Amino acid sequence: MIIVGVDGSVTSRAAVEWAANDALRMRVPLRIVHAVDRSWYQVGRFPIDDVPDTLLREGRRILREALALVHERQPSVEVTTQDVEGTPAVVLCDQAKDATEIVVGSRGLGGFAGALLGSVSTQVAVQARCPVVVVRGERRPVPYGEVVVGVDDSAECEPALACAFEQAKLRGAALRVVHAWQLPVHAYAPEVAYDMDEIRAAQHQGVRDRLAAFRKDYPQVEVIEHVPVAHPVAALTEASGRADLLVMGSHGRGPLGSALLGSVSRGVLHHANCPVAVVRA
């Protein structure tokens, strides 16, 4: 099942469209979830115990509009709606146990004007135990026919690779595998012997080794290897300009790993030009 969170914003509508299309591709049901957040009414000396009727009516209206949009775009998709009381990020993360993926807009109604990534999308991408797709509100003219995935030299990127190969297969798209790397600091020391061609060849071989098993399982997917000398955020952001989806892993390391996004993941979420799927290791 795909879960999509809605709040009536422009990016929320874009997330519903994206989720409906992905539900059709995956042949799974879709659940539209709206969080009835009354935390604002619990502030001060005299909190309100009952959820105001206007809040409930607004939630039902948002769900009706989202449901109508799914029926309009993908009428064959099985879809249900659900109003859940709680803060949006907590509600959506609680739904992860039932979800193949969670889809959210990049910034909802409560975000700061001009911000590219809202607090809800950030929290869900960090905490949810299933893949999370963050969708922007801008409409892209045509499909590009390409999925991008970022890889590094750790085994933790393999869940992201599996997700990316599956998405490419479902879409009939090519898969661009980006492994961005930078010169070691000592490379800039003139007294140190440094074979650039040897390092570049080693980077390419590392990518090929990691892809070998996936190529066998997905022979129908065209794979494009891209190993630029660049910062990962810059390389992935550039590749996202011609992609329908960018997939990346989120490496939770250390005691706070489950509560943090790495600098690359956060940078890509802020700057990517297409929907981004964050896949927990």
Sequence and secondary structure as in RCSB ss.txt:
>XXXX:A:sequence
MIIVGVDGSVTSRAAVEWAANDALRMRVPLRIVHAVDRSWYQVGRFPIDDVPDTLLREGRRILREALALVHERQP
SVEVTTQDVEGTPAVVLCDQAKDATEIVVGSRGLGGFAGALLGSVSTQVAVQARCPVVVVRGERRPVPYGEVVVG
VDDSAECEPALACAFEQAKLRGAALRVVHAWQLPVHAYAPEVAYDMDEIRAAQHQGVRDRLAAFRKDYPQVEVIE
HVPVAHPVAALTEASGRADLLVMGSHGRGPLGSALLGSVSRGVLHHANCPVAVVRA
>XXXX:A:secstr
 EEEE  SSHHHHHHHHHHHHHHHHHT  EEEEEEE  GGGG SSS   S  HHHHHHHHHHHHHHHHHHHHH T
TS EEEEEEES HHHHHHHGGGG SEEEEESS TTS TT SS HHHHHHHHH SS EEEE S   SS  SEEEEE
  SSGGGHHHHHHHHHHHHHHT EEEEE  B   GGGG TTS   HHHHHHHHHHHHHHHHHHHHHH TTS EEE
E  BS HHHHHHHHHTT SEEEEEE   STTGGG   HHHHHHHHH SS EEEEE 
